[in-house]
Amino acid sequence: MKQLLIDTDILSRFFRGDTQVVKAMGRYLSIHQTLHISIISQYEILSGLYHKDAQQQLNRFFAFLPTVTILPLTDLAIEKSAQCYAQTRKLGTPVDDMDLLIAGIALANNMGVCTHNTAHFSKISSLYLEDWTI
C-alpha cells in the first residue's frame, strides 16, 4: 500500500465519523503507523472551524494534530505544484490552487493523495489517488 497524503475532505469525513473512512484509516495505520496531512489541509480545516466558531471541534482537531505528520510547503512542492498547474491549464482543465498545492506536496514526497475529490485531482496525470469513501 502506497503512502498517502490525506486530503482535507477525507479528514472532514473522519471527524464526522464516516464509518468507511474510519475503517480505511485504521487499515492504513496498521501498515504505515502514521498519517500525513499537508499544511494546506491544516489551514483549510482550521479556517472552516474558526469561521463556524466551532470551539469543540477546534479542540478535537488541535488534539489530533500531534498524532500526525504535517508536511510543509517546500520549494520542491511549489515547483511540483507549478508543473501541475501548467499541465492542467494546457489541457484546459484547471484545478483549484489549494488542490494544486496539496498535489505538489504529495508529489514532492513521493506520495499519493487520499481524497474523495477525484474530479479535481484526477486531472493531474502523475498523481496516484485513493478514495476511502467508496
CNS distance restraints for C-alpha pairs under 8 A (distance, minus, plus):
assign (resid   1 and name CA) (resid  28 and name CA) 7.95 0.50 0.50
assign (resid   1 and name CA) (resid  31 and name CA) 7.77 0.50 0.50
assign (resid   2 and name CA) (resid 111 and name CA) 6.95 0.50 0.50
assign (resid   2 and name CA) (resid 112 and name CA) 6.88 0.50 0.50
assign (resid   3 and name CA) (resid  32 and name CA) 7.27 0.50 0.50
assign (resid   3 and name CA) (resid 111 and name CA) 5.35 0.50 0.50
assign (resid   3 and name CA) (resid 112 and name CA) 6.39 0.50 0.50
assign (resid   4 and name CA) (resid  35 and name CA) 7.81 0.50 0.50
assign (resid   4 and name CA) (resid  36 and name CA) 6.91 0.50 0.50
assign (resid   4 and name CA) (resid 106 and name CA) 7.61 0.50 0.50
assign (resid   4 and name CA) (resid 111 and name CA) 5.18 0.50 0.50
assign (resid   4 and name CA) (resid 112 and name CA) 4.65 0.50 0.50
assign (resid   4 and name CA) (resid 113 and name CA) 5.13 0.50 0.50
assign (resid   4 and name CA) (resid 114 and name CA) 5.92 0.50 0.50
assign (resid   5 and name CA) (resid  35 and name CA) 7.47 0.50 0.50
assign (resid   5 and name CA) (resid  36 and name CA) 5.13 0.50 0.50
assign (resid   5 and name CA) (resid  37 and name CA) 5.41 0.50 0.50
assign (resid   5 and name CA) (resid  38 and name CA) 7.03 0.50 0.50
assign (resid   5 and name CA) (resid 106 and name CA) 5.99 0.50 0.50
assign (resid   5 and name CA) (resid 111 and name CA) 6.32 0.50 0.50
assign (resid   5 and name CA) (resid 112 and name CA) 6.08 0.50 0.50
assign (resid   5 and name CA) (resid 113 and name CA) 4.76 0.50 0.50
assign (resid   5 and name CA) (resid 114 and name CA) 6.04 0.50 0.50
assign (resid   6 and name CA) (resid  10 and name CA) 6.50 0.50 0.50
assign (resid   6 and name CA) (resid  11 and name CA) 6.84 0.50 0.50
assign (resid   6 and name CA) (resid  35 and name CA) 7.23 0.50 0.50
assign (resid   6 and name CA) (resid  36 and name CA) 6.10 0.50 0.50
assign (resid   6 and name CA) (resid  37 and name CA) 5.16 0.50 0.50
assign (resid   6 and name CA) (resid  38 and name CA) 7.62 0.50 0.50
assign (resid   6 and name CA) (resid 113 and name CA) 5.98 0.50 0.50
assign (resid   6 and name CA) (resid 114 and name CA) 4.93 0.50 0.50
assign (resid   6 and name CA) (resid 115 and name CA) 6.75 0.50 0.50
assign (resid   7 and name CA) (resid  11 and name CA) 6.46 0.50 0.50
assign (resid   7 and name CA) (resid  37 and name CA) 6.83 0.50 0.50
assign (resid   7 and name CA) (resid  38 and name CA) 7.72 0.50 0.50
assign (resid   7 and name CA) (resid  41 and name CA) 6.42 0.50 0.50
assign (resid   7 and name CA) (resid 102 and name CA) 7.55 0.50 0.50
assign (resid   7 and name CA) (resid 113 and name CA) 6.53 0.50 0.50
assign (resid   7 and name CA) (resid 114 and name CA) 5.77 0.50 0.50
assign (resid   7 and name CA) (resid 115 and name CA) 5.22 0.50 0.50
assign (resid   8 and name CA) (resid  12 and name CA) 6.17 0.50 0.50
assign (resid   8 and name CA) (resid  41 and name CA) 4.94 0.50 0.50
assign (resid   8 and name CA) (resid  42 and name CA) 7.80 0.50 0.50
assign (resid   8 and name CA) (resid  44 and name CA) 6.95 0.50 0.50
assign (resid   8 and name CA) (resid  45 and name CA) 6.84 0.50 0.50
assign (resid   8 and name CA) (resid 115 and name CA) 7.61 0.50 0.50
assign (resid   9 and name CA) (resid  13 and name CA) 6.27 0.50 0.50
assign (resid   9 and name CA) (resid 115 and name CA) 6.40 0.50 0.50
assign (resid   9 and name CA) (resid 116 and name CA) 6.53 0.50 0.50
assign (resid   9 and name CA) (resid 117 and name CA) 7.37 0.50 0.50
assign (resid  10 and name CA) (resid  14 and name CA) 6.11 0.50 0.50
assign (resid  10 and name CA) (resid  21 and name CA) 7.10 0.50 0.50
assign (resid  10 and name CA) (resid 114 and name CA) 7.09 0.50 0.50
assign (resid  10 and name CA) (resid 115 and name CA) 5.76 0.50 0.50
assign (resid  10 and name CA) (resid 116 and name CA) 6.64 0.50 0.50
assign (resid  10 and name CA) (resid 132 and name CA) 7.58 0.50 0.50
assign (resid  11 and name CA) (resid  15 and name CA) 6.27 0.50 0.50
assign (resid  12 and name CA) (resid  16 and name CA) 6.25 0.50 0.50
assign (resid  12 and name CA) (resid  45 and name CA) 7.57 0.50 0.50
assign (resid  13 and name CA) (resid  17 and name CA) 6.30 0.50 0.50
assign (resid  13 and name CA) (resid  18 and name CA) 5.32 0.50 0.50
assign (resid  13 and name CA) (resid  21 and name CA) 6.78 0.50 0.50
assign (resid  14 and name CA) (resid  18 and name CA) 5.59 0.50 0.50
assign (resid  14 and name CA) (resid  21 and name CA) 5.84 0.50 0.50
assign (resid  14 and name CA) (resid  22 and name CA) 5.79 0.50 0.50
assign (resid  17 and name CA) (resid  21 and name CA) 7.79 0.50 0.50
assign (resid  17 and name CA) (resid  22 and name CA) 6.70 0.50 0.50
assign (resid  18 and name CA) (resid  22 and name CA) 6.12 0.50 0.50
assign (resid  19 and name CA) (resid  23 and name CA) 6.13 0.50 0.50
assign (resid  20 and name CA) (resid  24 and name CA) 6.07 0.50 0.50
assign (resid  20 and name CA) (resid 132 and name CA) 6.59 0.50 0.50
assign (resid  20 and name CA) (resid 133 and name CA) 5.83 0.50 0.50
assign (resid  20 and name CA) (resid 134 and name CA) 7.61 0.50 0.50
assign (resid  21 and name CA) (resid  25 and name CA) 5.93 0.50 0.50
assign (resid  21 and name CA) (resid 132 and name CA) 5.37 0.50 0.50
assign (resid  21 and name CA) (resid 133 and name CA) 5.87 0.50 0.50
assign (resid  22 and name CA) (resid  26 and name CA) 6.24 0.50 0.50
assign (resid  23 and name CA) (resid  27 and name CA) 6.37 0.50 0.50
assign (resid  24 and name CA) (resid  28 and name CA) 6.13 0.50 0.50
assign (resid  24 and name CA) (resid 132 and name CA) 6.08 0.50 0.50
assign (resid  25 and name CA) (resid  29 and name CA) 6.05 0.50 0.50
assign (resid  26 and name CA) (resid  30 and name CA) 6.22 0.50 0.50
assign (resid  27 and name CA) (resid  31 and name CA) 6.83 0.50 0.50
assign (resid  28 and name CA) (resid  32 and name CA) 6.08 0.50 0.50
assign (resid  28 and name CA) (resid  33 and name CA) 7.66 0.50 0.50
assign (resid  29 and name CA) (resid  33 and name CA) 4.53 0.50 0.50
assign (resid  29 and name CA) (resid  34 and name CA) 5.87 0.50 0.50
assign (resid  29 and name CA) (resid  35 and name CA) 7.05 0.50 0.50
assign (resid  34 and name CA) (resid  67 and name CA) 7.64 0.50 0.50
assign (resid  34 and name CA) (resid  68 and name CA) 6.12 0.50 0.50
assign (resid  34 and name CA) (resid  69 and name CA) 7.11 0.50 0.50
assign (resid  35 and name CA) (resid  67 and name CA) 7.86 0.50 0.50
assign (resid  35 and name CA) (resid  68 and name CA) 5.10 0.50 0.50
assign (resid  35 and name CA) (resid  69 and name CA) 6.18 0.50 0.50
assign (resid  36 and name CA) (resid  68 and name CA) 5.82 0.50 0.50
assign (resid  36 and name CA) (resid  69 and name CA) 4.76 0.50 0.50
assign (resid  36 and name CA) (resid  70 and name CA) 5.83 0.50 0.50
assign (resid  36 and name CA) (resid  71 and name CA) 6.77 0.50 0.50
assign (resid  37 and name CA) (resid  41 and name CA) 6.45 0.50 0.50
assign (resid  37 and name CA) (resid  42 and name CA) 7.29 0.50 0.50
assign (resid  37 and name CA) (resid  68 and name CA) 7.06 0.50 0.50
assign (resid  37 and name CA) (resid  69 and name CA) 6.32 0.50 0.50
assign (resid  37 and name CA) (resid  70 and name CA) 5.01 0.50 0.50
assign (resid  37 and name CA) (resid  71 and name CA) 6.12 0.50 0.50
assign (resid  38 and name CA) (resid  42 and name CA) 6.41 0.50 0.50
assign (resid  38 and name CA) (resid  70 and name CA) 5.29 0.50 0.50
assign (resid  38 and name CA) (resid  71 and name CA) 4.70 0.50 0.50
assign (resid  38 and name CA) (resid  72 and name CA) 6.28 0.50 0.50
assign (resid  38 and name CA) (resid  73 and name CA) 7.83 0.50 0.50
assign (resid  38 and name CA) (resid 102 and name CA) 6.50 0.50 0.50
assign (resid  38 and name CA) (resid 105 and name CA) 7.05 0.50 0.50
assign (resid  39 and name CA) (resid  43 and name CA) 6.24 0.50 0.50
assign (resid  39 and name CA) (resid  70 and name CA) 5.90 0.50 0.50
assign (resid  39 and name CA) (resid  71 and name CA) 5.89 0.50 0.50
assign (resid  39 and name CA) (resid  72 and name CA) 5.42 0.50 0.50
assign (resid  39 and name CA) (resid  73 and name CA) 6.91 0.50 0.50
assign (resid  40 and name CA) (resid  44 and name CA) 6.19 0.50 0.50
assign (resid  40 and name CA) (resid  98 and name CA) 6.89 0.50 0.50
assign (resid  40 and name CA) (resid 101 and name CA) 7.31 0.50 0.50
assign (resid  40 and name CA) (resid 102 and name CA) 6.51 0.50 0.50
assign (resid  41 and name CA) (resid  45 and name CA) 6.05 0.50 0.50
assign (resid  41 and name CA) (resid 102 and name CA) 7.71 0.50 0.50
assign (resid  42 and name CA) (resid  46 and name CA) 6.11 0.50 0.50
assign (resid  42 and name CA) (resid  70 and name CA) 7.94 0.50 0.50
assign (resid  43 and name CA) (resid  47 and name CA) 5.89 0.50 0.50
assign (resid  44 and name CA) (resid  48 and name CA) 6.19 0.50 0.50
assign (resid  45 and name CA) (resid  49 and name CA) 6.22 0.50 0.50
assign (resid  46 and name CA) (resid  50 and name CA) 5.98 0.50 0.50
assign (resid  46 and name CA) (resid  58 and name CA) 7.18 0.50 0.50
assign (resid  47 and name CA) (resid  51 and name CA) 5.99 0.50 0.50
assign (resid  48 and name CA) (resid  52 and name CA) 6.29 0.50 0.50
assign (resid  49 and name CA) (resid  53 and name CA) 5.96 0.50 0.50
assign (resid  49 and name CA) (resid  54 and name CA) 5.28 0.50 0.50
assign (resid  49 and name CA) (resid  55 and name CA) 7.57 0.50 0.50
assign (resid  49 and name CA) (resid  57 and name CA) 6.97 0.50 0.50
assign (resid  49 and name CA) (resid  58 and name CA) 6.20 0.50 0.50
assign (resid  50 and name CA) (resid  54 and name CA) 6.36 0.50 0.50
assign (resid  50 and name CA) (resid  55 and name CA) 7.74 0.50 0.50
assign (resid  50 and name CA) (resid  58 and name CA) 7.56 0.50 0.50
assign (resid  54 and name CA) (resid  58 and name CA) 6.10 0.50 0.50
assign (resid  55 and name CA) (resid  59 and name CA) 6.13 0.50 0.50
assign (resid  56 and name CA) (resid  60 and name CA) 6.33 0.50 0.50
assign (resid  57 and name CA) (resid  61 and name CA) 6.11 0.50 0.50
assign (resid  58 and name CA) (resid  62 and name CA) 6.07 0.50 0.50
assign (resid  59 and name CA) (resid  63 and name CA) 6.18 0.50 0.50
assign (resid  60 and name CA) (resid  64 and name CA) 6.27 0.50 0.50
assign (resid  61 and name CA) (resid  65 and name CA) 6.31 0.50 0.50
assign (resid  62 and name CA) (resid  66 and name CA) 7.66 0.50 0.50
assign (resid  63 and name CA) (resid  67 and name CA) 7.93 0.50 0.50
assign (resid  64 and name CA) (resid  68 and name CA) 7.19 0.50 0.50
assign (resid  65 and name CA) (resid  69 and name CA) 7.89 0.50 0.50
assign (resid  65 and name CA) (resid  70 and name CA) 7.95 0.50 0.50
assign (resid  71 and name CA) (resid 105 and name CA) 7.19 0.50 0.50
assign (resid  72 and name CA) (resid 105 and name CA) 7.36 0.50 0.50
assign (resid  73 and name CA) (resid  77 and name CA) 5.81 0.50 0.50
assign (resid  73 and name CA) (resid  78 and name CA) 6.74 0.50 0.50
assign (resid  73 and name CA) (resid 101 and name CA) 7.72 0.50 0.50
assign (resid  73 and name CA) (resid 105 and name CA) 6.33 0.50 0.50
assign (resid  74 and name CA) (resid  78 and name CA) 6.23 0.50 0.50
assign (resid  74 and name CA) (resid 105 and name CA) 7.59 0.50 0.50
assign (resid  75 and name CA) (resid  79 and name CA) 6.26 0.50 0.50
assign (resid  76 and name CA) (resid  80 and name CA) 6.17 0.50 0.50
assign (resid  76 and name CA) (resid 104 and name CA) 7.93 0.50 0.50
assign (resid  76 and name CA) (resid 105 and name CA) 8.00 0.50 0.50
assign (resid  76 and name CA) (resid 108 and name CA) 5.89 0.50 0.50
assign (resid  77 and name CA) (resid  81 and name CA) 6.02 0.50 0.50
assign (resid  77 and name CA) (resid 101 and name CA) 7.25 0.50 0.50
assign (resid  77 and name CA) (resid 104 and name CA) 4.63 0.50 0.50
assign (resid  77 and name CA) (resid 105 and name CA) 4.65 0.50 0.50
assign (resid  77 and name CA) (resid 106 and name CA) 7.73 0.50 0.50
assign (resid  77 and name CA) (resid 107 and name CA) 7.15 0.50 0.50
assign (resid  77 and name CA) (resid 108 and name CA) 5.08 0.50 0.50
assign (resid  78 and name CA) (resid  82 and name CA) 6.10 0.50 0.50
assign (resid  78 and name CA) (resid 101 and name CA) 6.96 0.50 0.50
assign (resid  78 and name CA) (resid 104 and name CA) 6.33 0.50 0.50
assign (resid  78 and name CA) (resid 105 and name CA) 7.63 0.50 0.50
assign (resid  79 and name CA) (resid  83 and name CA) 6.25 0.50 0.50
assign (resid  79 and name CA) (resid 104 and name CA) 7.38 0.50 0.50
assign (resid  80 and name CA) (resid  84 and name CA) 6.24 0.50 0.50
assign (resid  80 and name CA) (resid 103 and name CA) 7.86 0.50 0.50
assign (resid  80 and name CA) (resid 104 and name CA) 4.64 0.50 0.50
assign (resid  80 and name CA) (resid 105 and name CA) 7.55 0.50 0.50
assign (resid  80 and name CA) (resid 107 and name CA) 6.68 0.50 0.50
assign (resid  80 and name CA) (resid 108 and name CA) 6.60 0.50 0.50
assign (resid  81 and name CA) (resid  85 and name CA) 6.12 0.50 0.50
assign (resid  81 and name CA) (resid 100 and name CA) 5.27 0.50 0.50
assign (resid  81 and name CA) (resid 101 and name CA) 5.31 0.50 0.50
assign (resid  81 and name CA) (resid 102 and name CA) 7.87 0.50 0.50
assign (resid  81 and name CA) (resid 103 and name CA) 6.51 0.50 0.50
assign (resid  81 and name CA) (resid 104 and name CA) 4.13 0.50 0.50
assign (resid  81 and name CA) (resid 105 and name CA) 7.53 0.50 0.50
assign (resid  82 and name CA) (resid  86 and name CA) 6.22 0.50 0.50
assign (resid  82 and name CA) (resid 100 and name CA) 7.82 0.50 0.50
assign (resid  82 and name CA) (resid 104 and name CA) 7.84 0.50 0.50
assign (resid  83 and name CA) (resid  87 and name CA) 6.15 0.50 0.50
assign (resid  84 and name CA) (resid  88 and name CA) 6.12 0.50 0.50
assign (resid  84 and name CA) (resid 100 and name CA) 6.57 0.50 0.50
assign (resid  84 and name CA) (resid 103 and name CA) 7.89 0.50 0.50
assign (resid  84 and name CA) (resid 104 and name CA) 7.37 0.50 0.50
assign (resid  84 and name CA) (resid 124 and name CA) 6.27 0.50 0.50
assign (resid  85 and name CA) (resid  89 and name CA) 6.04 0.50 0.50
assign (resid  85 and name CA) (resid  94 and name CA) 7.01 0.50 0.50
assign (resid  85 and name CA) (resid  95 and name CA) 7.14 0.50 0.50
assign (resid  85 and name CA) (resid 100 and name CA) 6.64 0.50 0.50
assign (resid  86 and name CA) (resid  90 and name CA) 6.03 0.50 0.50
assign (resid  87 and name CA) (resid  91 and name CA) 6.42 0.50 0.50
assign (resid  87 and name CA) (resid 124 and name CA) 7.45 0.50 0.50
assign (resid  88 and name CA) (resid  92 and name CA) 6.25 0.50 0.50
assign (resid  88 and name CA) (resid  93 and name CA) 5.05 0.50 0.50
assign (resid  88 and name CA) (resid  94 and name CA) 4.98 0.50 0.50
assign (resid  88 and name CA) (resid  95 and name CA) 6.73 0.50 0.50
assign (resid  88 and name CA) (resid 123 and name CA) 6.48 0.50 0.50
assign (resid  88 and name CA) (resid 124 and name CA) 6.78 0.50 0.50
assign (resid  89 and name CA) (resid  93 and name CA) 5.70 0.50 0.50
assign (resid  89 and name CA) (resid  94 and name CA) 4.90 0.50 0.50
assign (resid  89 and name CA) (resid  95 and name CA) 8.00 0.50 0.50
assign (resid  93 and name CA) (resid 123 and name CA) 6.94 0.50 0.50
assign (resid  95 and name CA) (resid  99 and name CA) 6.72 0.50 0.50
assign (resid  95 and name CA) (resid 100 and name CA) 6.49 0.50 0.50
assign (resid  95 and name CA) (resid 120 and name CA) 5.94 0.50 0.50
assign (resid  95 and name CA) (resid 121 and name CA) 7.67 0.50 0.50
assign (resid  95 and name CA) (resid 123 and name CA) 7.64 0.50 0.50
assign (resid  96 and name CA) (resid 100 and name CA) 6.31 0.50 0.50
assign (resid  96 and name CA) (resid 120 and name CA) 7.72 0.50 0.50
assign (resid  97 and name CA) (resid 101 and name CA) 6.20 0.50 0.50
assign (resid  98 and name CA) (resid 102 and name CA) 6.26 0.50 0.50
assign (resid  99 and name CA) (resid 103 and name CA) 6.06 0.50 0.50
assign (resid  99 and name CA) (resid 120 and name CA) 7.53 0.50 0.50
assign (resid  99 and name CA) (resid 121 and name CA) 7.12 0.50 0.50
assign (resid 100 and name CA) (resid 104 and name CA) 6.04 0.50 0.50
assign (resid 101 and name CA) (resid 105 and name CA) 6.20 0.50 0.50
assign (resid 102 and name CA) (resid 106 and name CA) 6.27 0.50 0.50
assign (resid 103 and name CA) (resid 107 and name CA) 6.12 0.50 0.50
assign (resid 103 and name CA) (resid 113 and name CA) 7.18 0.50 0.50
assign (resid 103 and name CA) (resid 121 and name CA) 7.47 0.50 0.50
assign (resid 103 and name CA) (resid 127 and name CA) 7.26 0.50 0.50
assign (resid 104 and name CA) (resid 108 and name CA) 5.97 0.50 0.50
assign (resid 105 and name CA) (resid 109 and name CA) 6.32 0.50 0.50
assign (resid 106 and name CA) (resid 110 and name CA) 6.14 0.50 0.50
assign (resid 106 and name CA) (resid 111 and name CA) 4.82 0.50 0.50
assign (resid 106 and name CA) (resid 112 and name CA) 5.97 0.50 0.50
assign (resid 106 and name CA) (resid 113 and name CA) 6.57 0.50 0.50
assign (resid 107 and name CA) (resid 111 and name CA) 5.78 0.50 0.50
assign (resid 107 and name CA) (resid 112 and name CA) 7.18 0.50 0.50
assign (resid 107 and name CA) (resid 127 and name CA) 6.99 0.50 0.50
assign (resid 111 and name CA) (resid 128 and name CA) 7.55 0.50 0.50
assign (resid 112 and name CA) (resid 127 and name CA) 6.04 0.50 0.50
assign (resid 112 and name CA) (resid 128 and name CA) 4.51 0.50 0.50
assign (resid 112 and name CA) (resid 129 and name CA) 5.57 0.50 0.50
assign (resid 112 and name CA) (resid 130 and name CA) 7.54 0.50 0.50
assign (resid 113 and name CA) (resid 127 and name CA) 7.36 0.50 0.50
assign (resid 113 and name CA) (resid 128 and name CA) 6.36 0.50 0.50
assign (resid 113 and name CA) (resid 129 and name CA) 5.02 0.50 0.50
assign (resid 113 and name CA) (resid 130 and name CA) 6.38 0.50 0.50
assign (resid 114 and name CA) (resid 129 and name CA) 5.79 0.50 0.50
assign (resid 114 and name CA) (resid 130 and name CA) 4.67 0.50 0.50
assign (resid 114 and name CA) (resid 131 and name CA) 5.57 0.50 0.50
assign (resid 114 and name CA) (resid 132 and name CA) 7.00 0.50 0.50
assign (resid 115 and name CA) (resid 129 and name CA) 7.03 0.50 0.50
assign (resid 115 and name CA) (resid 130 and name CA) 6.25 0.50 0.50
assign (resid 115 and name CA) (resid 131 and name CA) 5.13 0.50 0.50
assign (resid 115 and name CA) (resid 132 and name CA) 7.24 0.50 0.50
assign (resid 116 and name CA) (resid 130 and name CA) 7.93 0.50 0.50
assign (resid 116 and name CA) (resid 131 and name CA) 5.16 0.50 0.50
assign (resid 116 and name CA) (resid 132 and name CA) 7.22 0.50 0.50
assign (resid 116 and name CA) (resid 133 and name CA) 6.58 0.50 0.50
assign (resid 117 and name CA) (resid 121 and name CA) 6.54 0.50 0.50
assign (resid 118 and name CA) (resid 122 and name CA) 5.32 0.50 0.50
assign (resid 118 and name CA) (resid 129 and name CA) 7.41 0.50 0.50
assign (resid 118 and name CA) (resid 131 and name CA) 7.58 0.50 0.50
assign (resid 119 and name CA) (resid 123 and name CA) 7.25 0.50 0.50
assign (resid 120 and name CA) (resid 124 and name CA) 7.97 0.50 0.50
assign (resid 121 and name CA) (resid 127 and name CA) 7.53 0.50 0.50
assign (resid 121 and name CA) (resid 129 and name CA) 7.66 0.50 0.50
assign (resid 122 and name CA) (resid 127 and name CA) 7.37 0.50 0.50
assign (resid 122 and name CA) (resid 129 and name CA) 7.46 0.50 0.50
